[in-house]
Amino acid sequence: MNTSSKFCAAVITLALGIHPATSNADAKADAARYGKQALEAAKKKDWPAAIENYKKVIQAEPKDEKNYVYLGIAYRSAGNLDEAIKSFSGAIEAAPNDASGYLQRSSTYITQQKYDLVIADMSEVIKRDPNNALAHRHRGFAYLKKQDWNHAREDYDAALKHGHDDREPLVRRAFVLMQLKENDKAIADYSEIIKKNPKDVEALIARSYLYEVKADFAKGIADCDKVLSLEADNAEAASRKKRLQTKQNQPAPAPGTPSPATAGSVPPRKAP
């Protein structure tokens, strides 16, 4: 638009009584109204209504990245992952330096098992914010699923260092450490989990396996006993306890003889 055209447009706008400040105020009012309606619909899990209202919010405020994030979450909740990704990509376009769009898009890629894309998105976040614990957590999970144990371990180390010390990153790092044969460190992680929740059956069973590998049969039996006190019909704990007792009662192997500690041992059932 040339200078003359811009001047004419300004004159027409003023003649119609449309002042830029008024337009901005109206847009904010519209965004607030539709946003409230979208939130109410989301509370009721009425995702089609939430989606339509968030679209109207974006029409009123197209430069606010959080509106694209909310729309993407509504699409994802409705099961429309492709549209969710488009919305999160819109958030990234609106605010390339904000982590929200990347984090939400990576969560959706995790659901789709597109782990290379998760790694790419989280690497962008970490490049801007090396201490972002959630980004390290997402990327660590993607590396775990790709069986890239060393990179997974690095990311879970970072996630735990920067504040995410809840059960999930601990149990996943412990699993990664097991794959790396760093069993003492894996035992330390499972012990931390059990310290926080002495009734954590999964952690107790996993630690009993590691004690079996180390030929520390008494501690393995103690973990199995704890599980059986919580779940008397736990077949995995019962069979491991029986095996541990058998090994405990065997005579010590002669010098130079391979240890039978891991014979018949079964690792935890699945990756966390």
C-alpha positions as CSV (number, residue, x, y, z in Angstrom):
1,M,0.0,0.0,0.0
2,N,1.5,3.4,-1.0
3,T,1.4,6.5,1.2
4,S,-1.7,7.9,-0.5
5,S,-3.6,4.6,0.0
6,K,-2.6,4.5,3.7
7,F,-3.8,8.0,4.2
8,C,-7.1,7.3,2.5
9,A,-7.6,4.2,4.7
10,A,-6.8,6.2,7.8
11,V,-9.4,8.9,6.8
12,I,-12.1,6.2,6.2
13,T,-11.3,4.5,9.5
14,L,-11.7,7.8,11.4
15,A,-14.8,8.8,9.4
16,L,-16.5,5.5,10.4
17,G,-15.5,6.2,14.0
18,I,-13.2,3.2,14.3
19,H,-10.2,4.2,16.3
20,P,-7.3,1.8,16.5
21,A,-7.4,1.8,20.3
22,T,-11.1,1.0,20.2
23,S,-10.5,-1.9,17.8
24,N,-7.8,-3.3,20.1
25,A,-10.1,-3.0,23.1
26,D,-12.9,-4.8,21.1
27,A,-10.5,-7.6,20.1
28,K,-9.4,-8.1,23.7
29,A,-13.0,-8.2,24.8
30,D,-13.9,-10.7,22.2
31,A,-10.8,-12.8,23.1
32,A,-11.8,-12.7,26.8
33,R,-15.4,-13.7,26.0
34,Y,-14.6,-16.6,23.7
35,G,-11.8,-17.7,26.0
36,K,-14.2,-18.0,28.9
37,Q,-16.6,-20.0,26.7
38,A,-13.8,-22.2,25.6
39,L,-12.7,-22.8,29.2
40,E,-16.2,-23.7,30.3
41,A,-16.5,-26.1,27.4
42,A,-13.1,-27.7,28.2
43,K,-14.2,-28.2,31.8
44,K,-17.2,-30.2,30.5
45,K,-14.9,-32.0,28.0
46,D,-17.0,-30.6,25.2
47,W,-14.0,-30.5,22.9
48,P,-15.8,-29.4,19.7
49,A,-17.2,-26.4,21.5
50,A,-13.8,-25.6,23.1
51,I,-12.1,-25.9,19.7
52,E,-14.6,-23.5,18.0
53,N,-14.2,-20.9,20.7
54,Y,-10.4,-21.1,20.8
55,K,-10.4,-20.5,17.0
56,K,-12.4,-17.3,17.6
57,V,-9.9,-16.3,20.3
58,I,-7.1,-16.7,17.8
59,Q,-9.1,-14.6,15.2
60,A,-9.3,-11.8,17.9
61,E,-5.7,-12.1,19.1
62,P,-3.7,-13.9,16.4
63,K,-0.3,-12.9,17.8
64,D,-0.7,-14.5,21.3
65,E,1.0,-17.8,21.2
66,K,-0.8,-19.2,24.3
67,N,-4.1,-19.2,22.3
68,Y,-2.6,-21.6,19.8
69,V,-1.4,-23.8,22.7
70,Y,-4.9,-23.9,24.2
71,L,-6.4,-24.8,20.8
72,G,-3.8,-27.5,20.3
73,I,-4.5,-29.0,23.8
74,A,-8.2,-29.1,22.9
75,Y,-7.5,-30.8,19.6
76,R,-5.3,-33.4,21.3
77,S,-7.9,-34.0,24.0
78,A,-10.4,-34.6,21.2
79,G,-8.0,-37.2,19.6
80,N,-7.1,-35.0,16.6
81,L,-3.3,-35.2,16.9
82,D,-2.6,-33.8,13.4
83,E,-4.6,-30.6,14.0
84,A,-3.0,-30.4,17.5
85,I,0.4,-30.4,15.9
86,K,-0.6,-27.6,13.5
87,S,-1.8,-25.5,16.4
88,F,1.4,-26.0,18.4
89,S,3.4,-25.2,15.3
90,G,1.3,-21.9,15.1
91,A,2.4,-21.2,18.7
92,I,6.0,-21.7,17.7
93,E,5.6,-19.4,14.7
94,A,4.0,-16.7,16.9
95,A,6.7,-17.0,19.6
96,P,9.8,-18.9,18.4
97,N,11.7,-18.3,21.6
98,D,9.0,-19.5,23.9
99,A,9.2,-23.2,25.0
100,S,5.4,-23.8,25.4
101,G,4.7,-24.7,21.7
102,Y,7.8,-27.0,21.4
103,L,7.0,-28.8,24.7
104,Q,3.3,-29.4,23.8
105,R,4.2,-30.5,20.2
106,S,6.8,-32.9,21.6
107,S,4.2,-34.4,23.9
108,T,2.0,-35.1,20.9
109,Y,5.0,-36.6,19.0
110,I,5.6,-38.9,21.9
111,T,2.0,-40.1,21.7
112,Q,2.6,-40.7,17.9
113,Q,5.9,-42.4,18.8
114,K,7.8,-40.0,16.5
115,Y,10.9,-39.9,18.7
116,D,13.2,-38.3,16.2
117,L,10.9,-35.3,16.1
118,V,10.7,-35.2,19.9
119,I,14.5,-35.0,20.0
120,A,14.6,-32.2,17.4
121,D,12.0,-30.1,19.3
122,M,13.5,-30.6,22.7
123,S,17.0,-29.8,21.3
124,E,15.7,-26.5,20.2
125,V,14.4,-25.7,23.7
126,I,17.5,-26.9,25.4
127,K,19.6,-24.8,23.0
128,R,17.8,-21.7,24.3
129,D,17.4,-22.9,27.9
130,P,19.9,-25.6,28.9
131,N,18.3,-25.9,32.4
132,N,14.8,-26.8,31.1
133,A,14.1,-29.9,33.1
134,L,11.0,-30.9,31.2
135,A,12.7,-30.6,27.9
136,H,15.5,-32.9,29.1
137,R,12.8,-35.3,30.4
138,H,11.0,-35.5,27.1
139,R,14.2,-35.9,25.1
140,G,15.5,-38.5,27.6
141,F,12.3,-40.5,27.1
142,A,12.8,-40.4,23.3
143,Y,16.4,-41.5,23.6
144,L,15.3,-44.4,25.9
145,K,12.7,-45.5,23.4
146,K,15.4,-45.5,20.7
147,Q,17.6,-47.5,23.1
148,D,20.3,-44.7,23.0
149,W,21.2,-45.4,26.6
150,N,24.1,-42.9,27.0
151,H,22.1,-39.9,25.7
152,A,19.1,-41.0,27.7
153,R,21.2,-41.1,30.9
154,E,22.6,-37.6,30.2
155,D,19.1,-36.1,29.8
156,Y,17.7,-37.8,32.9
157,D,20.7,-36.7,34.9
158,A,19.9,-33.1,33.7
159,A,16.2,-33.4,34.4
160,L,16.9,-34.6,38.0
161,K,19.6,-32.0,38.5
162,H,17.3,-29.1,37.4
163,G,14.3,-30.0,39.6
164,H,12.4,-33.0,38.3
165,D,13.1,-35.4,41.1
166,D,9.7,-37.3,41.2
167,R,9.4,-41.0,40.6
168,E,9.2,-41.1,36.8
169,P,12.6,-39.8,35.8
170,L,14.2,-41.8,38.7
171,V,12.7,-45.1,37.6
172,R,13.5,-44.4,34.0
173,R,17.1,-43.5,34.7
174,A,17.4,-46.6,36.9
175,F,16.2,-48.7,33.9
176,V,18.8,-47.0,31.6
177,L,21.6,-47.6,34.2
178,M,20.6,-51.2,34.2
179,Q,21.1,-51.4,30.4
180,L,24.5,-49.7,30.9
181,K,25.4,-52.4,33.5
182,E,25.8,-49.6,36.2
183,N,23.9,-51.7,38.7
184,D,25.1,-50.0,41.9
185,K,23.8,-46.7,40.6
186,A,20.5,-48.3,39.4
187,I,20.1,-49.7,42.9
188,A,20.7,-46.2,44.4
189,D,17.9,-44.8,42.2
190,Y,15.4,-47.6,43.1
191,S,16.4,-47.1,46.8
192,E,15.5,-43.4,46.5
193,I,12.1,-44.3,45.0
194,I,11.5,-46.9,47.8
195,K,12.6,-44.4,50.5
196,K,9.9,-42.0,49.2
197,N,7.3,-44.8,48.9
198,P,8.2,-48.0,50.8
199,K,5.2,-49.7,49.1
200,D,6.4,-49.2,45.5
201,V,6.1,-52.8,44.3
202,E,7.7,-52.2,40.9
203,A,10.8,-50.6,42.4
204,L,11.1,-53.4,45.0
205,I,11.0,-56.1,42.3
206,A,13.4,-54.3,40.1
207,R,15.9,-53.8,43.0
208,S,15.5,-57.5,43.9
209,Y,16.6,-58.4,40.4
210,L,19.7,-56.2,40.7
211,Y,20.6,-57.8,44.1
212,E,20.3,-61.2,42.4
213,V,22.7,-60.1,39.7
214,K,25.1,-58.9,42.4
215,A,24.7,-62.2,44.3
216,D,23.4,-60.3,47.3
217,F,20.7,-62.9,47.9
218,A,19.7,-61.8,51.4
219,K,18.8,-58.3,50.3
220,G,16.9,-59.7,47.2
221,I,14.9,-62.0,49.4
222,A,14.1,-59.1,51.8
223,D,12.7,-57.1,48.9
224,C,10.6,-60.1,47.7
225,D,9.3,-60.5,51.2
226,K,8.3,-56.9,51.3
227,V,6.4,-57.3,48.0
228,L,4.7,-60.4,49.2
229,S,3.6,-58.6,52.4
230,L,1.9,-56.1,50.2
231,E,0.7,-58.5,47.5
232,A,0.5,-62.0,48.8
233,D,-0.3,-63.4,45.3
234,N,2.5,-61.6,43.4
235,A,3.8,-64.5,41.3
236,E,7.0,-62.6,40.2
237,A,8.1,-62.0,43.8
238,A,7.3,-65.5,44.8
239,S,9.3,-67.1,42.0
240,R,12.2,-64.8,42.5
241,K,12.3,-65.4,46.3
242,K,12.3,-69.2,45.7
243,R,15.2,-68.9,43.2
244,L,17.1,-66.6,45.5
245,Q,16.8,-69.0,48.4
246,T,18.0,-71.8,46.2
247,K,21.1,-69.8,45.1
248,Q,21.7,-68.7,48.7
249,N,21.9,-72.3,49.9
250,Q,24.3,-73.4,47.1
251,P,27.9,-73.8,48.1
252,A,30.2,-71.0,47.1
253,P,31.8,-71.7,43.6
254,A,35.4,-72.7,43.4
255,P,37.9,-69.9,42.6
256,G,37.9,-69.1,38.9
257,T,34.4,-70.6,38.4
258,P,31.8,-68.3,36.8
259,S,29.2,-67.1,39.4
260,P,25.8,-68.7,39.0
261,A,24.2,-65.5,40.4
262,T,22.3,-64.6,37.3
263,A,21.4,-68.1,36.2
264,G,17.6,-68.1,35.7
265,S,17.2,-64.5,36.7
266,V,14.6,-62.5,35.0
267,P,14.9,-58.7,34.6
268,P,11.9,-56.4,35.2
269,R,9.1,-57.0,32.8
270,K,9.2,-54.0,30.6
271,A,10.8,-50.6,30.0
272,P,9.1,-47.8,32.1
